[in-house]
Amino acid sequence: MGSSIESPPAPELPTNRTPEAYLDGDVESIGGPDTFRRDELEGFLREGAWKEGFNEWAENTDLTEDEVRIALNEDLVRQLDFYWDIDANAVGYSAPSLSVEQRDSLGVDHETASAIDDALEDLARTVAEMLDDRYVDWGDEGPDVERESKM
């Protein structure tokens, strides 16, 4: 696609939601919602990880500008979720997808909707990797270590 779309604001990570739906186990048994370090990750996103990750993704995505605008206009990009995955010892992510209702109301065919869904997954992965590679330095000691941005 190139860089014709400006980076939107970073998603606000839901501190009141736990990623139980996409992690195995009871959140309280693994340390509670603070274990997911969303406040710190949101700070890193605002420091530049979001813009860097989005721009890298935008340079490489196969989506058209119109398809990216669908994801932006339907607030799908704002629904991306990032959290500390203690099992993987890395930043985890979850990406939404276009609902059937959204597909129908927009007149989007299955192939286009799948391409948008896959691209959102790629965007989340790109940003999570950006966070891991350039911002998060939590060492081998796990998520309870105080840390600062690597930049």
C-alpha positions, 0 to 999 in steps of 0.5 A: 500500500505504501505510506498514503495512510497516516498512522491513527492514534494508538489504541487505548488498551482496556485495563478492565478487560483480561485476555482470558478469552485468548489465554489458557488459565484463570487470570487471578491464578496467574497474578491478576489483571496487572500481570498483563502490563497494559498501562506500561505497554500503552505508554510504549505505544504512545512513545512511538512503538505504535507509529513505527509499527503502523508505518512499517505495516502500512509499507508492506500491507497488500490492502488497498487504501479503501480497505485500510479505511474500512478497518479505520472507520469501523474502529477495528484498529482501535480495538487491537489489544496488546498485553504481556503474555507471561507464558510466552515471555513476550508481548501478546496481541489480539486483533478483531475481525469484521462482523457479519453485520459489518460485512453486510452493511458495507457490502464487503465480500468474503474475500475482502473481509478475510484480507482485512482480518488477516491484515489486522492480525499482521498489524497487531503482530508487527506492533507487538514485535516492535514493542518486544524488539525496541521498547520492552526490556523486562529481562528474564525475570518476568513481568514484575521487573521495573523497566524503562523504554529501550529507546 
